[in-house]
Amino acid sequence: MKLETLRLIFLILDFASSIGIILGYLLQSPKASGLGSISGGATVYKARKPLDAFLDKLIIWSAIIFAISTLILAVLRPA
């Protein structure tokens, strides 16, 4: 496999994982309940929604892929 092709693959992985991080963060429901959380009035224990659990995993895996592909791109940079 050519070096340029390998670089392009990791660049696409880098871009896709960064989009995954951004979308995962933006689509999560808010975890704080505003000013009620300051006085402790918002201590309601709720089960997490399945979508939020999925988005948390998406953010974690996207961040791992982003870090690895960025490091590989730094090693494969053009001379």
CYANA upper distance limits for C-alpha pairs under 8 A (distance plus 0.5 A):
  1 MET  CA      5 THR  CA      7.27
  1 MET  CA      6 LEU  CA      7.42
  2 LYS  CA      6 LEU  CA      6.89
  3 LEU  CA      7 ARG  CA      6.60
  3 LEU  CA     76 LEU  CA      8.16
  4 GLU  CA      8 LEU  CA      6.63
  5 THR  CA      9 ILE  CA      6.76
  6 LEU  CA     10 PHE  CA      6.88
  7 ARG  CA     11 LEU  CA      6.56
  7 ARG  CA     73 LEU  CA      7.01
  7 ARG  CA     76 LEU  CA      7.17
  7 ARG  CA     77 ARG  CA      8.43
  8 LEU  CA     12 ILE  CA      6.68
  9 ILE  CA     13 LEU  CA      6.77
 10 PHE  CA     14 ASP  CA      6.47
 10 PHE  CA     69 SER  CA      6.07
 10 PHE  CA     70 THR  CA      8.25
 10 PHE  CA     72 ILE  CA      7.98
 10 PHE  CA     73 LEU  CA      7.11
 11 LEU  CA     15 PHE  CA      6.68
 11 LEU  CA     69 SER  CA      7.93
 11 LEU  CA     73 LEU  CA      7.74
 12 ILE  CA     16 ALA  CA      6.55
 13 LEU  CA     17 SER  CA      6.48
 13 LEU  CA     65 ILE  CA      7.93
 13 LEU  CA     66 PHE  CA      7.78
 13 LEU  CA     69 SER  CA      7.20
 14 ASP  CA     18 SER  CA      6.70
 14 ASP  CA     65 ILE  CA      7.81
 14 ASP  CA     66 PHE  CA      5.72
 14 ASP  CA     69 SER  CA      6.24
 14 ASP  CA     70 THR  CA      6.97
 15 PHE  CA     19 ILE  CA      6.83
 16 ALA  CA     20 GLY  CA      6.70
 17 SER  CA     21 ILE  CA      6.74
 17 SER  CA     62 SER  CA      5.21
 17 SER  CA     63 ALA  CA      7.35
 17 SER  CA     65 ILE  CA      6.89
 17 SER  CA     66 PHE  CA      5.96
 18 SER  CA     22 ILE  CA      6.81
 18 SER  CA     62 SER  CA      7.40
 18 SER  CA     63 ALA  CA      8.05
 18 SER  CA     66 PHE  CA      7.00
 19 ILE  CA     23 LEU  CA      6.53
 20 GLY  CA     24 GLY  CA      6.29
 20 GLY  CA     58 LEU  CA      7.35
 20 GLY  CA     59 ILE  CA      7.12
 20 GLY  CA     62 SER  CA      6.40
 21 ILE  CA     25 TYR  CA      6.67
 21 ILE  CA     58 LEU  CA      7.73
 21 ILE  CA     59 ILE  CA      5.43
 21 ILE  CA     62 SER  CA      6.30
 21 ILE  CA     63 ALA  CA      7.12
 22 ILE  CA     26 LEU  CA      6.68
 23 LEU  CA     27 LEU  CA      6.47
 24 GLY  CA     28 GLN  CA      6.97
 24 GLY  CA     55 LEU  CA      5.65
 24 GLY  CA     56 ASP  CA      7.69
 24 GLY  CA     58 LEU  CA      6.90
 24 GLY  CA     59 ILE  CA      6.20
 25 TYR  CA     55 LEU  CA      7.93
 25 TYR  CA     59 ILE  CA      7.61
 27 LEU  CA     55 LEU  CA      8.17
 28 GLN  CA     51 LEU  CA      8.37
 28 GLN  CA     52 ASP  CA      6.30
 28 GLN  CA     55 LEU  CA      7.23
 29 SER  CA     52 ASP  CA      7.53
 32 ALA  CA     37 SER  CA      7.44
 33 SER  CA     37 SER  CA      6.39
 33 SER  CA     42 ALA  CA      7.08
 35 LEU  CA     39 SER  CA      8.30
 36 GLY  CA     40 GLY  CA      7.14
 36 GLY  CA     41 GLY  CA      5.89
 36 GLY  CA     42 ALA  CA      6.05
 37 SER  CA     41 GLY  CA      6.36
 37 SER  CA     42 ALA  CA      5.48
 37 SER  CA     43 THR  CA      7.91
 48 ARG  CA     52 ASP  CA      7.16
 48 ARG  CA     53 ALA  CA      7.29
 49 LYS  CA     53 ALA  CA      6.99
 50 PRO  CA     54 PHE  CA      6.69
 51 LEU  CA     55 LEU  CA      6.61
 52 ASP  CA     56 ASP  CA      6.59
 53 ALA  CA     57 LYS  CA      6.93
 54 PHE  CA     58 LEU  CA      6.64
 55 LEU  CA     59 ILE  CA      6.62
 56 ASP  CA     60 ILE  CA      6.78
 57 LYS  CA     61 TRP  CA      6.59
 58 LEU  CA     62 SER  CA      6.36
 59 ILE  CA     63 ALA  CA      6.49
 60 ILE  CA     64 ILE  CA      6.83
 61 TRP  CA     65 ILE  CA      6.66
 62 SER  CA     66 PHE  CA      6.39
 63 ALA  CA     67 ALA  CA      6.59
 64 ILE  CA     68 ILE  CA      6.75
 65 ILE  CA     69 SER  CA      6.46
 66 PHE  CA     70 THR  CA      6.44
 67 ALA  CA     71 LEU  CA      6.71
 68 ILE  CA     72 ILE  CA      6.73
 69 SER  CA     73 LEU  CA      6.53
 70 THR  CA     74 ALA  CA      6.70
 71 LEU  CA     75 VAL  CA      6.95
 72 ILE  CA     76 LEU  CA      6.64
 73 LEU  CA     77 ARG  CA      6.39
